[in-house]
């Protein structure tokens, strides 16, 4: 992709940007210092295509660097569990903002399967 074609192009505000702004605001209600949203953003790096997730599949010791068929061995069991919990919670929070809550039953069943409470307790 040639970046000179998009330089200076206005950034379009989408419905998703408003949804994520509201999601961040909900996180801030729970943790005003933005700790919850920061953890969510950090862990999303492992769940979505990013430099963090891609680096697990790049073998830097070869010349030129090559791709691995399997991710590197990482000590990520805590990260993986935390990631699963955070993504389920984030999914539930996101689903609450969508008319009809289309993922409600699916997310509740995944939470039960992992031994998590299907709904976070209300914030006082």
C-alpha positions as CSV (number, residue, x, y, z in Angstrom):
1,X,0.0,0.0,0.0
2,X,1.4,3.4,-0.9
3,X,1.1,5.6,2.2
4,X,1.4,8.8,0.2
5,X,-2.1,8.2,-1.1
6,X,-3.6,8.5,2.4
7,X,-1.3,11.1,4.0
8,X,-3.3,14.1,5.1
9,X,-6.6,12.3,4.4
10,X,-9.2,13.2,7.1
11,X,-9.9,10.5,9.6
12,X,-13.5,9.4,9.4
13,X,-15.3,9.1,12.7
14,X,-17.1,5.8,12.7
15,X,-19.8,4.3,14.9
16,X,-17.1,2.0,16.3
17,X,-15.1,4.9,17.6
18,X,-18.1,6.1,19.6
19,X,-18.7,2.6,21.0
20,X,-15.0,2.3,22.0
21,X,-15.1,5.7,23.6
22,X,-18.1,4.6,25.7
23,X,-16.3,1.3,26.5
24,X,-13.3,3.2,27.7
25,X,-15.6,5.4,29.8
26,X,-17.2,2.3,31.4
27,X,-13.7,1.0,32.2
28,X,-12.8,4.4,33.7
29,X,-15.9,4.2,36.0
30,X,-14.6,0.9,37.4
31,X,-10.9,2.0,37.6
32,X,-10.6,5.8,37.3
33,X,-6.8,5.7,36.9
34,X,-7.4,3.8,33.6
35,X,-5.8,0.6,34.9
36,X,-8.5,-1.6,33.5
37,X,-8.6,-0.1,30.1
38,X,-4.8,-0.1,29.9
39,X,-4.7,-3.8,30.8
40,X,-7.4,-4.4,28.1
41,X,-5.4,-2.5,25.5
42,X,-2.1,-4.3,26.5
43,X,-3.7,-7.8,26.3
44,X,-5.5,-7.0,23.0
45,X,-2.0,-6.9,21.6
46,X,-1.8,-10.7,22.0
47,X,-5.3,-11.2,20.5
48,X,-5.2,-9.0,17.5
49,X,-2.6,-8.7,14.7
50,X,0.0,-6.5,16.1
51,X,3.8,-6.2,16.5
52,X,3.4,-8.1,19.8
53,X,1.6,-11.1,18.3
54,X,3.5,-11.1,15.0
55,X,6.9,-11.2,16.8
56,X,5.9,-14.6,18.2
57,X,6.0,-16.0,14.6
58,X,9.2,-14.3,13.4
59,X,12.6,-16.0,13.8
60,X,15.1,-13.2,14.2
61,X,18.1,-15.5,14.5
62,X,18.2,-16.3,10.8
63,X,19.5,-14.1,8.0
64,X,17.2,-12.9,6.6
65,X,14.6,-13.3,9.4
66,X,12.1,-16.0,8.7
67,X,8.6,-17.0,9.7
68,X,7.8,-19.8,12.1
69,X,5.0,-22.3,11.7
70,X,4.3,-22.3,15.4
71,X,4.7,-19.4,17.9
72,X,7.8,-19.2,20.1
73,X,7.7,-20.9,23.4
74,X,6.6,-18.1,25.8
75,X,5.8,-18.2,29.5
76,X,2.4,-16.8,28.8
77,X,0.0,-19.0,30.8
78,X,-0.9,-16.2,33.1
79,X,-1.2,-13.8,30.1
80,X,-3.3,-16.3,28.2
81,X,-5.7,-16.8,31.2
82,X,-5.9,-13.1,31.9
83,X,-6.4,-12.4,28.2
84,X,-9.3,-14.9,28.0
85,X,-10.9,-13.3,31.1
86,X,-10.4,-9.8,29.8
87,X,-11.7,-10.5,26.3
88,X,-14.8,-12.2,27.7
89,X,-15.4,-9.1,29.9
90,X,-14.7,-6.7,27.1
91,X,-16.9,-8.7,24.8
92,X,-19.7,-8.5,27.4
93,X,-19.2,-4.8,27.9
94,X,-19.2,-4.2,24.1
95,X,-22.2,-6.5,23.6
96,X,-24.2,-4.4,26.2
97,X,-23.8,-1.4,23.9
98,X,-25.3,-3.2,20.8
99,X,-29.0,-3.4,20.3
100,X,-30.3,-6.9,20.9
101,X,-27.1,-8.0,22.6
102,X,-26.3,-10.6,19.9
103,X,-23.4,-12.2,21.7
104,X,-24.9,-12.4,25.1
105,X,-25.7,-16.2,25.3
106,X,-22.4,-17.1,23.5
107,X,-20.3,-15.0,25.9
108,X,-22.2,-16.4,29.0
109,X,-21.6,-20.0,27.8
110,X,-17.9,-19.3,27.3
111,X,-17.6,-17.7,30.7
112,X,-19.3,-20.7,32.3
113,X,-17.1,-23.1,30.4
114,X,-14.0,-21.3,31.8
115,X,-15.4,-21.2,35.3
116,X,-16.0,-17.4,35.3
117,X,-19.0,-15.6,36.5
118,X,-21.1,-14.8,33.4
119,X,-21.6,-11.2,34.4
120,X,-19.5,-8.8,36.4
121,X,-21.1,-7.4,39.6
122,X,-22.6,-3.9,39.3
123,X,-20.3,-1.0,40.1
124,X,-21.5,1.0,43.2
